[in-house]
Amino acid sequence: MLVDNKNLLTINTNNMERTYNVLLTYDIDSRHTEVRNTLIEEYGFKDIIIGNNGTRCYLPNTTLLKRNTTKEDVHNIIKNVCKMLNANLKRTISSECSNWIALQGEKF
């Protein structure tokens, strides 16, 4: 496995699948707490992002980070969790997250 810390890019050399940190943002009309907790507790999503200097930035309420994955996997996870919990997923975006700037915010 090769890791490039500058770009936070991981390449699995076994099957050459490119993985990276993915930022997920979504809108649902109900069951927000259950969906968020399931994503964090069962799928390893994070509600913070840590900067190069160790600064912890708290993400907005319906935004989470998943490390070393793909946009497609994150997209499928949010769809499946919402379906499983009967939450109506209105919209979602999964995007590679490697170069960012943020206002720290406070923990929810």
SULWOSUL-V623952 format. One record per residue. N is the residue number from 1. D_CENTER is the distance of its C-alpha to the mean C-alpha in whole Angstrom. Layout:
n->[N:N]
d_center->[D_CENTER:D_CENTER]
This chain:
n->[1:2:3:4:5:6:7:8:9:10:11:12:13:14:15:16:17:18:19:20:21:22:23:24:25:26:27:28:29:30:31:32:33:34:35:36:37:38:39:40:41:42:43:44:45:46:47:48:49:50:51:52:53:54:55:56:57:58:59:60:61:62:63:64:65:66:67:68:69:70:71:72:73:74:75:76:77:78:79:80:81:82:83:84:85:86:87:88:89:90:91:92:93:94:95:96:97:98:99:100:101:102:103:104:105:106:107:108]
d_center->[21:21:19:19:18:19:16:14:15:16:18:19:23:24:23:21:18:16:12:10:7:5:4:4:8:10:14:16:19:20:18:16:16:16:13:11:13:13:9:9:13:13:10:9:5:7:8:10:10:13:15:18:20:18:18:15:14:13:10:12:12:10:7:4:3:3:7:10:9:10:9:12:10:7:10:12:10:10:13:15:14:15:18:19:19:21:18:19:16:17:15:11:10:8:9:9:9:12:14:14:16:16:18:17:17:18:16:17]
